[in-house]
Structures are given as structure tokens and as C-alpha cells.
Amino acid sequence: MKKLWKYIAGFFTIVIGGLLAFLSGRSAGRKDERIKDIKKDLKTTGDTIKKKQKESKVAKKSLESKKKALEEIKKTKPKSKKKSVKKAKSRLKKIGKGKK
């Protein structure tokens, strides 16, 4: 039994040592750091998305105001009446003779 006890104790020592090495290894405790990094990235991307949406809203408002201004200009623009060919001829004759 004493000879077998050495092997059993050695086996458990190796298993426990392996577990300790695995748990205290390079990735141990990095889960929290990764979570913090992911949360930070989410926050920055959320901020950039909000900023872009605000810019698009501003652009939409400016486009709407420009469209309204164009419509007002079209409304206030004087419309020229079409003249008949006869009236245009007589006017040109008068101008050619020196009359208005």
C-alpha cells in the first residue's frame, strides 16, 4: 500500500498543479478587463452614432429651409406675360423709328 500511495499522491499533485497553473495563467482575471473594454467600445460607438444622427437632423433641417426659401423665391418671382407676334412687331417698328 505504501508503494501505491506514492503514485496516488503524485497523480493528485500533478492534477492540482495543472489546475492552479491553468487558473492563475495568462487569461486569469482578464475576463473583467475584456468586459470593461467591450463596454467602453459600446459607449464610444453609441456616442458616435448619436453625433451622426444629430448631424443628419441638422442637414435635413437646412435642406427643408432651403426648399422653403426656393419656393418663396418662385412665388415672388415676377412672371412675364407672353406677347403676341403682332405686338412684338409693332413695338420693334416703333423702336426702329425712334419712338417708345
C-alpha positions as CSV (number, residue, x, y, z in Angstrom):
1,M,0.0,0.0,0.0
2,K,2.9,2.4,0.8
3,K,4.3,1.9,-2.7
4,L,0.8,2.7,-4.3
5,W,0.3,5.7,-2.0
6,K,3.3,7.5,-3.6
7,Y,1.7,7.2,-7.1
8,I,-1.7,8.3,-6.0
9,A,-0.3,11.4,-4.2
10,G,1.9,12.2,-7.2
11,F,-1.1,11.9,-9.6
12,F,-3.2,14.3,-7.4
13,T,-0.2,16.7,-7.1
14,I,0.1,16.9,-10.9
15,V,-3.6,17.4,-11.4
16,I,-3.8,20.1,-8.7
17,G,-0.7,21.8,-10.1
18,G,-2.1,21.8,-13.6
19,L,-5.4,23.3,-12.3
20,L,-3.5,26.0,-10.4
21,A,-1.4,26.8,-13.4
22,F,-4.4,27.0,-15.6
23,L,-6.4,29.2,-13.3
24,S,-3.6,31.5,-12.5
25,G,-2.3,31.7,-16.0
26,R,-2.3,34.4,-18.6
27,S,-6.1,34.7,-19.1
28,A,-7.0,34.6,-15.4
29,G,-8.8,37.8,-14.3
30,R,-8.8,39.1,-17.8
31,K,-12.5,38.5,-18.2
32,D,-13.3,41.7,-16.3
33,E,-10.8,43.6,-18.4
34,R,-12.4,42.4,-21.6
35,I,-15.9,43.2,-20.3
36,K,-14.7,46.7,-19.5
37,D,-13.1,47.2,-22.9
38,I,-16.2,46.0,-24.6
39,K,-18.4,48.3,-22.6
40,K,-16.1,51.2,-23.4
41,D,-16.2,50.4,-27.1
42,L,-20.0,50.2,-27.0
43,K,-20.2,53.6,-25.3
44,T,-17.9,55.3,-27.8
45,T,-19.8,53.8,-30.8
46,G,-23.1,54.8,-29.2
47,D,-21.7,58.4,-28.9
48,T,-20.6,58.5,-32.5
49,I,-23.9,57.2,-33.7
50,K,-25.7,59.9,-31.7
51,K,-23.4,62.5,-33.1
52,K,-24.1,61.3,-36.7
53,Q,-27.8,61.4,-36.1
54,K,-27.7,64.9,-34.8
55,E,-25.7,66.0,-37.9
56,S,-28.2,64.3,-40.2
57,K,-31.0,66.1,-38.4
58,V,-29.3,69.4,-38.9
59,A,-28.7,68.6,-42.5
60,K,-32.3,67.7,-43.0
61,K,-33.5,70.9,-41.4
62,S,-31.2,73.0,-43.5
63,L,-32.4,71.3,-46.7
64,E,-36.0,71.9,-45.7
65,S,-35.4,75.6,-45.0
66,K,-33.6,75.9,-48.4
67,K,-36.5,74.2,-50.2
68,K,-38.9,76.7,-48.5
69,A,-36.7,79.6,-49.5
70,L,-36.7,78.4,-53.1
71,E,-40.5,78.1,-53.1
72,E,-40.8,81.6,-51.8
73,I,-38.5,82.9,-54.4
74,K,-40.5,81.1,-57.1
75,K,-43.7,82.7,-55.7
76,T,-42.3,86.2,-55.6
77,K,-40.6,86.0,-59.0
78,P,-42.4,88.2,-61.5
79,K,-43.9,86.2,-64.3
80,S,-43.5,87.7,-67.7
81,K,-46.5,87.7,-69.9
82,K,-46.3,86.3,-73.3
83,K,-46.7,88.8,-76.0
84,S,-48.2,88.1,-79.4
85,V,-46.1,88.3,-82.5
86,K,-48.2,91.3,-83.8
87,K,-47.5,93.4,-80.7
88,A,-43.8,92.5,-80.8
89,K,-43.5,93.6,-84.4
90,S,-45.3,96.9,-83.8
91,R,-43.1,97.5,-80.8
92,L,-39.9,96.8,-82.8
93,K,-41.1,99.1,-85.6
94,K,-41.7,101.9,-83.1
95,I,-38.3,101.4,-81.6
96,G,-36.7,101.4,-85.0
97,K,-38.3,104.7,-85.8
98,G,-37.1,106.2,-82.6
99,K,-40.4,106.0,-80.7
100,K,-41.0,104.2,-77.5
